[in-house]
Amino acid sequence: PSRAPMRNAITQVDGTFLPHVLPVMVGDTVDMLNEDSIFHNVFSLSDAREFDLGLYQKPEKKSVVFDKVGRVDVMCSIHTQMSCVVLVLENSFFALTDGTGRYAIKGLPAGKYVVRAWHERLPSVRREIVVEAEGETKADFVLGPGGKKAE
């Protein structure tokens, strides 16, 4: 099932992008909100979406539409320590982990799927799962050096 494009937000606050990782679907818009009293210049040179929003400060916001699947590294040309990642995905079946590493993907129809666990600095891990019409399907992942799919 598809969904209409959505609006998401990344906020610049205390010289940091929040959230640090934002998964979105192709066609979604991300508002870049500056909540700092200083100027920021948000940009990306990524293949999936290149942009330069120029200088702006609170309460101004700029927006970017993400129209190609891929990883988009976002930075500030003034504050080199500022970075975040927009992960542009081809479908709406994704989730972020909570503080304990748990996640839930809701509304997935019964069938066979490949689930991919992604981390900014570690290799991705893929695992095939079968979702039954009733009940809950569990898929655990271990990421990192020497990490293997949990069975």
Salt bridges, closest charged atoms under 4 A:
ASP28 OD2 - ARG3 NH2 2.86
ASP31 OD1 - ARG7 NH2 2.63
ASP31 OD2 - LYS61 NZ 3.72
GLU35 OE1 - LYS58 NZ 3.98
ASP36 OD2 - HIS40 NE2 2.73
ASP73 OD1 - ARG71 NE 2.91
GLU120 OE1 - HIS20 NE2 2.74
GLU120 OE1 - ARG121 NH2 3.84
GLU128 OE2 - LYS112 NZ 3.91
GLU136 OE2 - LYS138 NZ 3.31
